[in-house]
Amino acid sequence: MIIKQIKLSNQSKDKLSRLKRKTGIKNWNILCRWALCYSLKEDSIPTDVPIIQDSNLEMSWFTFGGEDSDLYEALIIAWCQSKDLPHDNDTISKYFKLHLERGISYLSGTNFIKNLDDLLKLALEV
């Protein structure tokens, strides 16, 4: 398990709230999974900025990942390896959080996401 509890910034919570309204996806964890994967798709390393975890939006690792929590952990570890980063728990946790925050920003910053179909089109991009 990468991290026991995930707590987001108020800014990310607001962005997720807008995405929930647009897509109709009701669960925070589902949108967070999309955000993580969308960020991992990028070839660049997320900017190492402090993440202010000031919202009341909090979930456990198992709520975030569900029955696929091991898969999400393996994705982060593999990404760290591909970037020649250490795979200690602190580094993996750090980059998980950075990817999650960046992914939320990316998803909310794409003006073409107006509904669930637009979100699904992201998965079909090659």
N, C-alpha and C positions, 0 to 999 in steps of 0.2 A: 504494500500500500504506500503510495507516494506521500500522502498527506491524510491526516485524520479528518479535519474539517476544512471546508472551503468557504471563505468569506469574501464577498466581492465589494468593490467600491460603490458608493452611492451613484456615481456616474454610470458605471456598468449596469447597475440595477435599473436605472432609468432607461438605458438603451435596450435592455432586455424586455422591459415593460412595453416599449414601443413595438419591438419585434413580436411580442406575444399578441398584441392587438392586430398587427398586420397579417401574421401568419395563422392565427387561431391556435397555435401550439400553447397548451395550457401549463405545461410543466417547465420550470426553470432549468432543470437538469438536462432536458432534451435540447433546449436551445444552447446550453453551455457545451454540450457534446458537439453540436454543429460548429460552434465557435472555435473549439479546440482544433477540430479537424481542418477547418478552413484556414486557420493560422498555420498549422503544420504543413499545409500544402505549399505555402510560400517557401522559397529557397533561402530567404534571409533570416538572420538571427534577430529575434525581437529586441527592441531597444531596452537596455537595462535601466529601467526607471523604478523609483519606489512606488509600490502599490499601496494605496491607502485603503485599508479594509474597514471602511466606516459605515457600511450599510447593515441593515438587519437581515439581509439575505445571506443565509448560511445553510450549507448542506454537508452531509458526511461524504466521504470518498465513495462509499457504496451507493449512496443516493445518486451521486454524480454519474458513476459508471455503470450501475446496475449489474446485471449478470455478465456484462462485458468489461468490468473494471480492470481485469488483468490485461485485456487487450489495450485499453487506453494507457495503462502503465507501460506496457511493452512498446507502444508507439513513441512515448516520450523518451524512454531509454534508448531506443533505436535512433531517434532524432539526435539525441546528445552524442551518441557514438558517431553518427555521420558527420557531425560538426567538430569532432575531436575534443569534445568537452568531457570533463570527468563524469562518472556515473554514480557519484556518491548521492546519498539521499537529499542533502541540502541543494545540490545543483539541479537534480531532477525536479525537486519541488519548486525551486525558483523558476525554472523554465516552463514548468507546467502552468504556474500562475501567470507568467509573462505571455505565454501563448493564449491562455484563456482570455485575458484582458484584451490582447491585440485582436483576437478573433471576434470578440464581442464588438469592438470598435469597427472592424472591417465590415461585419454583417450589418451593423446599424448605419454605417457610412455609405453603403451601396444604395443609391436612390432607386435602383430598379427592383428592390424587394418591396413589393406592395401587397403580396399575398403568399400563400403556401406554395403555389406553383412556381413563383419566382425563386423561392428558396430551393426547391427541388431541382431547378435548372442548374444551380451551382454544382450539384452532385454529378450532373451529366457533362459538365465542361471537361474537355480533354486538354 
